[in-house]
């Protein structure tokens, strides 16, 4: 599996905002691009990371685990 940092930043933004649209905007992606990246991330993971509903998105248990790892990887290095 290969996750790039854009995908991980997007996942964090989407779950923090509860919206693919708002998460995409936060990282500078259109809704179409953000949605495609999230689908690709889920395909690579082989599991649903988000529960989509009319009011937005929420993390699945797998999404919560990946979110925790993403936050660690994206944390600035202490130096």
PyMOL Python script that loads the backbone (N, CA, C, O; Angstrom):
from pymol import cmd

cmd.read_pdbstr("""\
ATOM      1  N   UNK A   1       0.831  -1.175   0.000  1.00  0.00           N
ATOM      2  CA  UNK A   1       0.000   0.000   0.000  1.00  0.00           C
ATOM      3  C   UNK A   1       0.878   1.242   0.000  1.00  0.00           C
ATOM      4  O   UNK A   1       1.913   1.285   0.665  1.00  0.00           O
ATOM      5  N   UNK A   2       0.455   2.243  -0.748  1.00  0.00           N
ATOM      6  CA  UNK A   2       1.203   3.492  -0.840  1.00  0.00           C
ATOM      7  C   UNK A   2       0.248   4.653  -0.606  1.00  0.00           C
ATOM      8  O   UNK A   2      -0.639   4.908  -1.421  1.00  0.00           O
ATOM      9  N   UNK A   3       0.428   5.356   0.506  1.00  0.00           N
ATOM     10  CA  UNK A   3      -0.351   6.555   0.786  1.00  0.00           C
ATOM     11  C   UNK A   3       0.599   7.736   0.698  1.00  0.00           C
ATOM     12  O   UNK A   3       1.657   7.729   1.328  1.00  0.00           O
ATOM     13  N   UNK A   4       0.236   8.750  -0.074  1.00  0.00           N
ATOM     14  CA  UNK A   4       1.106   9.927  -0.103  1.00  0.00           C
ATOM     15  C   UNK A   4       0.611  10.945   0.921  1.00  0.00           C
ATOM     16  O   UNK A   4      -0.489  10.822   1.462  1.00  0.00           O
ATOM     17  N   UNK A   5       1.445  11.950   1.175  1.00  0.00           N
ATOM     18  CA  UNK A   5       1.125  12.908   2.213  1.00  0.00           C
ATOM     19  C   UNK A   5      -0.089  13.764   1.860  1.00  0.00           C
ATOM     20  O   UNK A   5      -0.796  14.218   2.760  1.00  0.00           O
ATOM     21  N   UNK A   6      -0.341  13.988   0.597  1.00  0.00           N
ATOM     22  CA  UNK A   6      -1.550  14.733   0.209  1.00  0.00           C
ATOM     23  C   UNK A   6      -2.790  13.953   0.628  1.00  0.00           C
ATOM     24  O   UNK A   6      -3.733  14.520   1.181  1.00  0.00           O
ATOM     25  N   UNK A   7      -2.782  12.632   0.358  1.00  0.00           N
ATOM     26  CA  UNK A   7      -3.914  11.793   0.758  1.00  0.00           C
ATOM     27  C   UNK A   7      -4.112  11.817   2.266  1.00  0.00           C
ATOM     28  O   UNK A   7      -5.241  11.914   2.748  1.00  0.00           O
ATOM     29  N   UNK A   8      -3.020  11.730   3.006  1.00  0.00           N
ATOM     30  CA  UNK A   8      -3.122  11.716   4.466  1.00  0.00           C
ATOM     31  C   UNK A   8      -3.592  13.066   5.003  1.00  0.00           C
ATOM     32  O   UNK A   8      -4.416  13.111   5.916  1.00  0.00           O
ATOM     33  N   UNK A   9      -3.078  14.165   4.448  1.00  0.00           N
ATOM     34  CA  UNK A   9      -3.553  15.496   4.866  1.00  0.00           C
ATOM     35  C   UNK A   9      -5.037  15.655   4.538  1.00  0.00           C
ATOM     36  O   UNK A   9      -5.799  16.223   5.320  1.00  0.00           O
ATOM     37  N   UNK A  10      -5.433  15.147   3.378  1.00  0.00           N
ATOM     38  CA  UNK A  10      -6.837  15.225   2.991  1.00  0.00           C
ATOM     39  C   UNK A  10      -7.702  14.425   3.961  1.00  0.00           C
ATOM     40  O   UNK A  10      -8.743  14.913   4.402  1.00  0.00           O
ATOM     41  N   UNK A  11      -7.292  13.222   4.296  1.00  0.00           N
ATOM     42  CA  UNK A  11      -8.067  12.405   5.236  1.00  0.00           C
ATOM     43  C   UNK A  11      -8.257  13.147   6.556  1.00  0.00           C
ATOM     44  O   UNK A  11      -9.368  13.199   7.083  1.00  0.00           O
ATOM     45  N   UNK A  12      -7.195  13.714   7.084  1.00  0.00           N
ATOM     46  CA  UNK A  12      -7.279  14.467   8.339  1.00  0.00           C
ATOM     47  C   UNK A  12      -8.246  15.641   8.179  1.00  0.00           C
ATOM     48  O   UNK A  12      -9.108  15.854   9.032  1.00  0.00           O
ATOM     49  N   UNK A  13      -8.111  16.390   7.109  1.00  0.00           N
ATOM     50  CA  UNK A  13      -8.969  17.559   6.886  1.00  0.00           C
ATOM     51  C   UNK A  13     -10.430  17.161   6.729  1.00  0.00           C
ATOM     52  O   UNK A  13     -11.314  17.815   7.282  1.00  0.00           O
ATOM     53  N   UNK A  14     -10.687  16.102   5.985  1.00  0.00           N
ATOM     54  CA  UNK A  14     -12.063  15.647   5.765  1.00  0.00           C
ATOM     55  C   UNK A  14     -12.691  15.229   7.090  1.00  0.00           C
ATOM     56  O   UNK A  14     -13.834  15.584   7.375  1.00  0.00           O
ATOM     57  N   UNK A  15     -11.957  14.486   7.891  1.00  0.00           N
ATOM     58  CA  UNK A  15     -12.531  14.014   9.154  1.00  0.00           C
ATOM     59  C   UNK A  15     -12.626  15.123  10.191  1.00  0.00           C
ATOM     60  O   UNK A  15     -13.526  15.100  11.031  1.00  0.00           O
ATOM     61  N   UNK A  16     -11.732  16.079  10.152  1.00  0.00           N
ATOM     62  CA  UNK A  16     -11.837  17.211  11.087  1.00  0.00           C
ATOM     63  C   UNK A  16     -12.998  18.122  10.740  1.00  0.00           C
ATOM     64  O   UNK A  16     -13.633  18.684  11.633  1.00  0.00           O
ATOM     65  N   UNK A  17     -13.285  18.276   9.450  1.00  0.00           N
ATOM     66  CA  UNK A  17     -14.390  19.148   9.031  1.00  0.00           C
ATOM     67  C   UNK A  17     -15.707  18.401   8.892  1.00  0.00           C
ATOM     68  O   UNK A  17     -16.776  19.010   8.917  1.00  0.00           O
ATOM     69  N   UNK A  18     -15.630  17.080   8.746  1.00  0.00           N
ATOM     70  CA  UNK A  18     -16.842  16.291   8.550  1.00  0.00           C
ATOM     71  C   UNK A  18     -17.408  16.403   7.154  1.00  0.00           C
ATOM     72  O   UNK A  18     -18.574  16.086   6.919  1.00  0.00           O
ATOM     73  N   UNK A  19     -16.564  16.863   6.208  1.00  0.00           N
ATOM     74  CA  UNK A  19     -17.037  17.129   4.859  1.00  0.00           C
ATOM     75  C   UNK A  19     -15.907  16.949   3.847  1.00  0.00           C
ATOM     76  O   UNK A  19     -14.799  17.449   4.045  1.00  0.00           O
ATOM     77  N   UNK A  20     -16.197  16.235   2.770  1.00  0.00           N
ATOM     78  CA  UNK A  20     -15.206  16.097   1.706  1.00  0.00           C
ATOM     79  C   UNK A  20     -14.986  17.445   1.031  1.00  0.00           C
ATOM     80  O   UNK A  20     -13.855  17.789   0.687  1.00  0.00           O
ATOM     81  N   UNK A  21     -16.042  18.199   0.842  1.00  0.00           N
ATOM     82  CA  UNK A  21     -15.927  19.523   0.223  1.00  0.00           C
ATOM     83  C   UNK A  21     -15.028  20.441   1.056  1.00  0.00           C
ATOM     84  O   UNK A  21     -14.072  21.017   0.535  1.00  0.00           O
ATOM     85  N   UNK A  22     -15.333  20.575   2.337  1.00  0.00           N
ATOM     86  CA  UNK A  22     -14.556  21.461   3.203  1.00  0.00           C
ATOM     87  C   UNK A  22     -13.134  20.941   3.403  1.00  0.00           C
ATOM     88  O   UNK A  22     -12.187  21.726   3.441  1.00  0.00           O
ATOM     89  N   UNK A  23     -12.982  19.642   3.530  1.00  0.00           N
ATOM     90  CA  UNK A  23     -11.646  19.069   3.672  1.00  0.00           C
ATOM     91  C   UNK A  23     -10.807  19.312   2.436  1.00  0.00           C
ATOM     92  O   UNK A  23      -9.625  19.645   2.532  1.00  0.00           O
ATOM     93  N   UNK A  24     -11.421  19.146   1.272  1.00  0.00           N
ATOM     94  CA  UNK A  24     -10.718  19.418   0.020  1.00  0.00           C
ATOM     95  C   UNK A  24     -10.289  20.869  -0.074  1.00  0.00           C
ATOM     96  O   UNK A  24      -9.163  21.170  -0.469  1.00  0.00           O
ATOM     97  N   UNK A  25     -11.192  21.765   0.291  1.00  0.00           N
ATOM     98  CA  UNK A  25     -10.860  23.192   0.259  1.00  0.00           C
ATOM     99  C   UNK A  25      -9.688  23.495   1.185  1.00  0.00           C
ATOM    100  O   UNK A  25      -8.820  24.303   0.854  1.00  0.00           O
ATOM    101  N   UNK A  26      -9.666  22.851   2.335  1.00  0.00           N
ATOM    102  CA  UNK A  26      -8.597  23.096   3.312  1.00  0.00           C
ATOM    103  C   UNK A  26      -7.225  22.730   2.746  1.00  0.00           C
ATOM    104  O   UNK A  26      -6.227  23.376   3.068  1.00  0.00           O
ATOM    105  N   UNK A  27      -7.174  21.696   1.906  1.00  0.00           N
ATOM    106  CA  UNK A  27      -5.887  21.278   1.344  1.00  0.00           C
ATOM    107  C   UNK A  27      -5.709  21.728  -0.101  1.00  0.00           C
ATOM    108  O   UNK A  27      -4.744  21.337  -0.758  1.00  0.00           O
ATOM    109  N   UNK A  28      -6.632  22.547  -0.598  1.00  0.00           N
ATOM    110  CA  UNK A  28      -6.484  23.118  -1.930  1.00  0.00           C
ATOM    111  C   UNK A  28      -6.937  22.230  -3.077  1.00  0.00           C
ATOM    112  O   UNK A  28      -6.408  22.326  -4.184  1.00  0.00           O
ATOM    113  N   UNK A  29      -7.918  21.363  -2.818  1.00  0.00           N
ATOM    114  CA  UNK A  29      -8.440  20.481  -3.862  1.00  0.00           C
ATOM    115  C   UNK A  29      -9.911  20.768  -4.112  1.00  0.00           C
ATOM    116  O   UNK A  29     -10.644  21.152  -3.201  1.00  0.00           O
ATOM    117  N   UNK A  30     -10.333  20.580  -5.352  1.00  0.00           N
ATOM    118  CA  UNK A  30     -11.746  20.699  -5.682  1.00  0.00           C
ATOM    119  C   UNK A  30     -12.500  19.512  -5.091  1.00  0.00           C
ATOM    120  O   UNK A  30     -11.890  18.522  -4.686  1.00  0.00           O
ATOM    121  N   UNK A  31     -13.816  19.611  -5.041  1.00  0.00           N
ATOM    122  CA  UNK A  31     -14.629  18.500  -4.552  1.00  0.00           C
ATOM    123  C   UNK A  31     -14.369  17.244  -5.371  1.00  0.00           C
ATOM    124  O   UNK A  31     -14.206  16.160  -4.811  1.00  0.00           O
ATOM    125  N   UNK A  32     -14.328  17.381  -6.694  1.00  0.00           N
ATOM    126  CA  UNK A  32     -14.113  16.211  -7.560  1.00  0.00           C
ATOM    127  C   UNK A  32     -12.768  15.550  -7.276  1.00  0.00           C
ATOM    128  O   UNK A  32     -12.680  14.326  -7.185  1.00  0.00           O
ATOM    129  N   UNK A  33     -11.720  16.362  -7.136  1.00  0.00           N
ATOM    130  CA  UNK A  33     -10.391  15.812  -6.871  1.00  0.00           C
ATOM    131  C   UNK A  33     -10.325  15.180  -5.481  1.00  0.00           C
ATOM    132  O   UNK A  33      -9.751  14.104  -5.316  1.00  0.00           O
ATOM    133  N   UNK A  34     -10.908  15.840  -4.485  1.00  0.00           N
ATOM    134  CA  UNK A  34     -10.893  15.309  -3.127  1.00  0.00           C
ATOM    135  C   UNK A  34     -11.677  14.004  -3.051  1.00  0.00           C
ATOM    136  O   UNK A  34     -11.239  13.049  -2.411  1.00  0.00           O
ATOM    137  N   UNK A  35     -12.816  13.965  -3.693  1.00  0.00           N
ATOM    138  CA  UNK A  35     -13.637  12.762  -3.685  1.00  0.00           C
ATOM    139  C   UNK A  35     -12.912  11.601  -4.371  1.00  0.00           C
ATOM    140  O   UNK A  35     -12.941  10.470  -3.886  1.00  0.00           O
ATOM    141  N   UNK A  36     -12.271  11.885  -5.487  1.00  0.00           N
ATOM    142  CA  UNK A  36     -11.524  10.842  -6.209  1.00  0.00           C
ATOM    143  C   UNK A  36     -10.360  10.332  -5.360  1.00  0.00           C
ATOM    144  O   UNK A  36     -10.102   9.129  -5.323  1.00  0.00           O
ATOM    145  N   UNK A  37      -9.667  11.227  -4.688  1.00  0.00           N
ATOM    146  CA  UNK A  37      -8.548  10.813  -3.824  1.00  0.00           C
ATOM    147  C   UNK A  37      -9.039   9.972  -2.650  1.00  0.00           C
ATOM    148  O   UNK A  37      -8.394   8.987  -2.288  1.00  0.00           O
ATOM    149  N   UNK A  38     -10.163  10.340  -2.053  1.00  0.00           N
ATOM    150  CA  UNK A  38     -10.690   9.560  -0.940  1.00  0.00           C
ATOM    151  C   UNK A  38     -11.118   8.170  -1.410  1.00  0.00           C
ATOM    152  O   UNK A  38     -10.870   7.181  -0.721  1.00  0.00           O
ATOM    153  N   UNK A  39     -11.753   8.090  -2.569  1.00  0.00           N
ATOM    154  CA  UNK A  39     -12.119   6.773  -3.115  1.00  0.00           C
ATOM    155  C   UNK A  39     -10.876   5.940  -3.373  1.00  0.00           C
ATOM    156  O   UNK A  39     -10.853   4.748  -3.066  1.00  0.00           O
ATOM    157  N   UNK A  40      -9.839   6.557  -3.935  1.00  0.00           N
ATOM    158  CA  UNK A  40      -8.586   5.852  -4.196  1.00  0.00           C
ATOM    159  C   UNK A  40      -7.929   5.373  -2.921  1.00  0.00           C
ATOM    160  O   UNK A  40      -7.386   4.269  -2.874  1.00  0.00           O
ATOM    161  N   UNK A  41      -7.973   6.195  -1.885  1.00  0.00           N
ATOM    162  CA  UNK A  41      -7.410   5.830  -0.589  1.00  0.00           C
ATOM    163  C   UNK A  41      -8.145   4.610  -0.023  1.00  0.00           C
ATOM    164  O   UNK A  41      -7.523   3.687   0.504  1.00  0.00           O
ATOM    165  N   UNK A  42      -9.451   4.619  -0.138  1.00  0.00           N
ATOM    166  CA  UNK A  42     -10.244   3.477   0.339  1.00  0.00           C
ATOM    167  C   UNK A  42      -9.964   2.223  -0.491  1.00  0.00           C
ATOM    168  O   UNK A  42      -9.904   1.121   0.056  1.00  0.00           O
ATOM    169  N   UNK A  43      -9.795   2.379  -1.788  1.00  0.00           N
ATOM    170  CA  UNK A  43      -9.473   1.229  -2.628  1.00  0.00           C
ATOM    171  C   UNK A  43      -8.115   0.645  -2.250  1.00  0.00           C
ATOM    172  O   UNK A  43      -7.963  -0.574  -2.165  1.00  0.00           O
ATOM    173  N   UNK A  44      -7.139   1.505  -2.024  1.00  0.00           N
ATOM    174  CA  UNK A  44      -5.814   1.027  -1.625  1.00  0.00           C
ATOM    175  C   UNK A  44      -5.866   0.330  -0.274  1.00  0.00           C
ATOM    176  O   UNK A  44      -5.203  -0.687  -0.071  1.00  0.00           O
ATOM    177  N   UNK A  45      -6.647   0.872   0.642  1.00  0.00           N
ATOM    178  CA  UNK A  45      -6.757   0.287   1.972  1.00  0.00           C
ATOM    179  C   UNK A  45      -7.577  -1.006   1.939  1.00  0.00           C
ATOM    180  O   UNK A  45      -7.425  -1.871   2.801  1.00  0.00           O
ATOM    181  N   UNK A  46      -8.428  -1.122   0.955  1.00  0.00           N
ATOM    182  CA  UNK A  46      -9.272  -2.307   0.849  1.00  0.00           C
ATOM    183  C   UNK A  46     -10.419  -2.326   1.840  1.00  0.00           C
ATOM    184  O   UNK A  46     -10.997  -3.377   2.121  1.00  0.00           O
ATOM    185  N   UNK A  47     -10.745  -1.151   2.369  1.00  0.00           N
ATOM    186  CA  UNK A  47     -11.802  -1.046   3.372  1.00  0.00           C
ATOM    187  C   UNK A  47     -12.373   0.369   3.333  1.00  0.00           C
ATOM    188  O   UNK A  47     -11.676   1.312   2.957  1.00  0.00           O
ATOM    189  N   UNK A  48     -13.628   0.517   3.718  1.00  0.00           N
ATOM    190  CA  UNK A  48     -14.232   1.845   3.797  1.00  0.00           C
ATOM    191  C   UNK A  48     -13.600   2.615   4.945  1.00  0.00           C
ATOM    192  O   UNK A  48     -13.472   2.091   6.051  1.00  0.00           O
ATOM    193  N   UNK A  49     -13.208   3.846   4.687  1.00  0.00           N
ATOM    194  CA  UNK A  49     -12.629   4.714   5.711  1.00  0.00           C
ATOM    195  C   UNK A  49     -13.636   5.740   6.203  1.00  0.00           C
ATOM    196  O   UNK A  49     -13.504   6.286   7.299  1.00  0.00           O
ATOM    197  N   UNK A  50     -14.652   5.996   5.368  1.00  0.00           N
ATOM    198  CA  UNK A  50     -15.662   6.999   5.671  1.00  0.00           C
ATOM    199  C   UNK A  50     -17.051   6.409   5.579  1.00  0.00           C
ATOM    200  O   UNK A  50     -17.318   5.535   4.754  1.00  0.00           O
ATOM    201  N   UNK A  51     -17.929   6.894   6.431  1.00  0.00           N
ATOM    202  CA  UNK A  51     -19.352   6.646   6.289  1.00  0.00           C
ATOM    203  C   UNK A  51     -19.935   7.934   5.743  1.00  0.00           C
ATOM    204  O   UNK A  51     -19.852   8.985   6.377  1.00  0.00           O
ATOM    205  N   UNK A  52     -20.524   7.843   4.568  1.00  0.00           N
ATOM    206  CA  UNK A  52     -21.077   9.029   3.914  1.00  0.00           C
ATOM    207  C   UNK A  52     -22.571   9.107   4.188  1.00  0.00           C
ATOM    208  O   UNK A  52     -23.278   8.103   4.099  1.00  0.00           O
ATOM    209  N   UNK A  53     -23.052  10.305   4.522  1.00  0.00           N
ATOM    210  CA  UNK A  53     -24.479  10.516   4.716  1.00  0.00           C
ATOM    211  C   UNK A  53     -24.818  11.923   4.253  1.00  0.00           C
ATOM    212  O   UNK A  53     -23.914  12.711   3.974  1.00  0.00           O
ATOM    213  N   UNK A  54     -26.097  12.257   4.165  1.00  0.00           N
ATOM    214  CA  UNK A  54     -26.474  13.585   3.654  1.00  0.00           C
ATOM    215  C   UNK A  54     -25.895  14.758   4.454  1.00  0.00           C
ATOM    216  O   UNK A  54     -25.771  15.862   3.923  1.00  0.00           O
ATOM    217  N   UNK A  55     -25.548  14.535   5.693  1.00  0.00           N
ATOM    218  CA  UNK A  55     -25.019  15.624   6.524  1.00  0.00           C
ATOM    219  C   UNK A  55     -23.504  15.680   6.547  1.00  0.00           C
ATOM    220  O   UNK A  55     -22.935  16.526   7.237  1.00  0.00           O
ATOM    221  N   UNK A  56     -22.841  14.810   5.818  1.00  0.00           N
ATOM    222  CA  UNK A  56     -21.381  14.829   5.785  1.00  0.00           C
ATOM    223  C   UNK A  56     -20.799  13.437   5.901  1.00  0.00           C
ATOM    224  O   UNK A  56     -21.419  12.455   5.494  1.00  0.00           O
ATOM    225  N   UNK A  57     -19.606  13.360   6.459  1.00  0.00           N
ATOM    226  CA  UNK A  57     -18.919  12.077   6.583  1.00  0.00           C
ATOM    227  C   UNK A  57     -18.435  11.879   8.017  1.00  0.00           C
ATOM    228  O   UNK A  57     -18.218  12.835   8.763  1.00  0.00           O
ATOM    229  N   UNK A  58     -18.276  10.618   8.372  1.00  0.00           N
ATOM    230  CA  UNK A  58     -17.705  10.229   9.654  1.00  0.00           C
ATOM    231  C   UNK A  58     -16.718   9.113   9.390  1.00  0.00           C
ATOM    232  O   UNK A  58     -16.819   8.416   8.380  1.00  0.00           O
ATOM    233  N   UNK A  59     -15.775   8.940  10.280  1.00  0.00           N
ATOM    234  CA  UNK A  59     -14.788   7.873  10.143  1.00  0.00           C
ATOM    235  C   UNK A  59     -15.403   6.534  10.531  1.00  0.00           C
ATOM    236  O   UNK A  59     -16.164   6.434  11.494  1.00  0.00           O
ATOM    237  N   UNK A  60     -15.058   5.514   9.764  1.00  0.00           N
ATOM    238  CA  UNK A  60     -15.339   4.147  10.174  1.00  0.00           C
ATOM    239  C   UNK A  60     -14.256   3.777  11.195  1.00  0.00           C
ATOM    240  O   UNK A  60     -13.325   4.556  11.401  1.00  0.00           O
ATOM    241  N   UNK A  61     -14.356   2.622  11.829  1.00  0.00           N
ATOM    242  CA  UNK A  61     -13.264   2.214  12.728  1.00  0.00           C
ATOM    243  C   UNK A  61     -11.907   2.179  12.011  1.00  0.00           C
ATOM    244  O   UNK A  61     -10.896   2.587  12.582  1.00  0.00           O
ATOM    245  N   UNK A  62     -11.882   1.699  10.778  1.00  0.00           N
ATOM    246  CA  UNK A  62     -10.627   1.691  10.016  1.00  0.00           C
ATOM    247  C   UNK A  62     -10.171   3.117   9.725  1.00  0.00           C
ATOM    248  O   UNK A  62      -8.975   3.404   9.769  1.00  0.00           O
ATOM    249  N   UNK A  63     -11.102   4.004   9.431  1.00  0.00           N
ATOM    250  CA  UNK A  63     -10.772   5.401   9.194  1.00  0.00           C
ATOM    251  C   UNK A  63     -10.188   6.060  10.429  1.00  0.00           C
ATOM    252  O   UNK A  63      -9.260   6.863  10.325  1.00  0.00           O
ATOM    253  N   UNK A  64     -10.722   5.729  11.600  1.00  0.00           N
ATOM    254  CA  UNK A  64     -10.187   6.268  12.856  1.00  0.00           C
ATOM    255  C   UNK A  64      -8.747   5.811  13.072  1.00  0.00           C
ATOM    256  O   UNK A  64      -7.899   6.600  13.487  1.00  0.00           O
ATOM    257  N   UNK A  65      -8.469   4.537  12.791  1.00  0.00           N
ATOM    258  CA  UNK A  65      -7.103   4.028  12.970  1.00  0.00           C
ATOM    259  C   UNK A  65      -6.139   4.722  12.017  1.00  0.00           C
ATOM    260  O   UNK A  65      -5.051   5.135  12.419  1.00  0.00           O
ATOM    261  N   UNK A  66      -6.544   4.851  10.740  1.00  0.00           N
ATOM    262  CA  UNK A  66      -5.671   5.515   9.779  1.00  0.00           C
ATOM    263  C   UNK A  66      -5.500   6.986  10.142  1.00  0.00           C
ATOM    264  O   UNK A  66      -4.416   7.543   9.966  1.00  0.00           O
ATOM    265  N   UNK A  67      -6.546   7.616  10.644  1.00  0.00           N
ATOM    266  CA  UNK A  67      -6.461   9.017  11.074  1.00  0.00           C
ATOM    267  C   UNK A  67      -5.402   9.182  12.159  1.00  0.00           C
ATOM    268  O   UNK A  67      -4.610  10.123  12.113  1.00  0.00           O
ATOM    269  N   UNK A  68      -5.381   8.282  13.127  1.00  0.00           N
ATOM    270  CA  UNK A  68      -4.381   8.349  14.194  1.00  0.00           C
ATOM    271  C   UNK A  68      -2.972   8.241  13.621  1.00  0.00           C
ATOM    272  O   UNK A  68      -2.088   9.006  14.006  1.00  0.00           O
ATOM    273  N   UNK A  69      -2.756   7.304  12.709  1.00  0.00           N
ATOM    274  CA  UNK A  69      -1.444   7.130  12.090  1.00  0.00           C
ATOM    275  C   UNK A  69      -1.078   8.345  11.237  1.00  0.00           C
ATOM    276  O   UNK A  69       0.071   8.786  11.241  1.00  0.00           O
ATOM    277  N   UNK A  70      -2.058   8.886  10.506  1.00  0.00           N
ATOM    278  CA  UNK A  70      -1.804  10.046   9.653  1.00  0.00           C
ATOM    279  C   UNK A  70      -1.356  11.230  10.489  1.00  0.00           C
ATOM    280  O   UNK A  70      -0.431  11.945  10.104  1.00  0.00           O
ATOM    281  N   UNK A  71      -1.999  11.446  11.627  1.00  0.00           N
ATOM    282  CA  UNK A  71      -1.625  12.573  12.482  1.00  0.00           C
ATOM    283  C   UNK A  71      -0.202  12.439  12.998  1.00  0.00           C
ATOM    284  O   UNK A  71       0.519  13.431  13.104  1.00  0.00           O
ATOM    285  N   UNK A  72       0.206  11.220  13.317  1.00  0.00           N
ATOM    286  CA  UNK A  72       1.586  10.993  13.767  1.00  0.00           C
ATOM    287  C   UNK A  72       2.561  11.292  12.629  1.00  0.00           C
ATOM    288  O   UNK A  72       3.566  11.973  12.832  1.00  0.00           O
ATOM    289  N   UNK A  73       2.264  10.782  11.433  1.00  0.00           N
ATOM    290  CA  UNK A  73       3.161  10.975  10.290  1.00  0.00           C
ATOM    291  C   UNK A  73       3.246  12.439   9.876  1.00  0.00           C
ATOM    292  O   UNK A  73       4.293  12.893   9.414  1.00  0.00           O
ATOM    293  N   UNK A  74       2.160  13.174  10.037  1.00  0.00           N
ATOM    294  CA  UNK A  74       2.118  14.569   9.599  1.00  0.00           C
ATOM    295  C   UNK A  74       2.594  15.550  10.677  1.00  0.00           C
ATOM    296  O   UNK A  74       2.749  16.742  10.410  1.00  0.00           O
ATOM    297  N   UNK A  75       2.819  15.055  11.870  1.00  0.00           N
ATOM    298  CA  UNK A  75       3.284  15.916  12.965  1.00  0.00           C
ATOM    299  C   UNK A  75       4.665  16.449  12.616  1.00  0.00           C
ATOM    300  O   UNK A  75       5.534  15.687  12.194  1.00  0.00           O
ATOM    301  N   UNK A  76       4.874  17.745  12.788  1.00  0.00           N
ATOM    302  CA  UNK A  76       6.203  18.305  12.507  1.00  0.00           C
ATOM    303  C   UNK A  76       7.257  17.657  13.391  1.00  0.00           C
ATOM    304  O   UNK A  76       7.019  17.409  14.573  1.00  0.00           O
ATOM    305  N   UNK A  77       8.407  17.389  12.823  1.00  0.00           N
ATOM    306  CA  UNK A  77       9.504  16.802  13.581  1.00  0.00           C
ATOM    307  C   UNK A  77      10.053  17.826  14.568  1.00  0.00           C
ATOM    308  O   UNK A  77      10.241  18.996  14.233  1.00  0.00           O
ATOM    309  N   UNK A  78      10.300  17.374  15.758  1.00  0.00           N
ATOM    310  CA  UNK A  78      10.908  18.267  16.756  1.00  0.00           C
ATOM    311  C   UNK A  78      12.379  18.426  16.407  1.00  0.00           C
ATOM    312  O   UNK A  78      13.054  17.448  16.089  1.00  0.00           O
ATOM    313  N   UNK A  79      12.860  19.614  16.464  1.00  0.00           N
ATOM    314  CA  UNK A  79      14.238  19.789  16.081  1.00  0.00           C
ATOM    315  C   UNK A  79      14.845  20.913  16.722  1.00  0.00           C
ATOM    316  O   UNK A  79      16.023  21.191  16.495  1.00  0.00           O
TER     317      UNK A  79
END
""", "prot")
cmd.dss("prot")
cmd.show_as("cartoon", "prot")
cmd.util.cbc("prot")
cmd.orient("prot")
